[in-house]
Amino acid sequence: MSRVVMLVIGTLLGLFLVFNFLVPMLVGLVKLALIVGVIAVALFIVVAVVSKSSRSH
């Protein structure tokens, strides 16, 4: 009986850790990656436009 209780407590603790620590950390990393990606794309577009405009003159 105590093994079942310990299994349930361990499972609940594991779920608590996953949903309170790992999921928010992964969401934060995805947000950071998206922000860095958007900034990189914007810089790429700016550099491409500036290089095309300076080449045409």
Buried (B, 14 or more C-beta within 10 A) or exposed (E): EEEEEEEEEEEEEEEEEEEEEEEEEEEEEEEEEEEEEEEEEEEEEEEEEEEEEEEEE
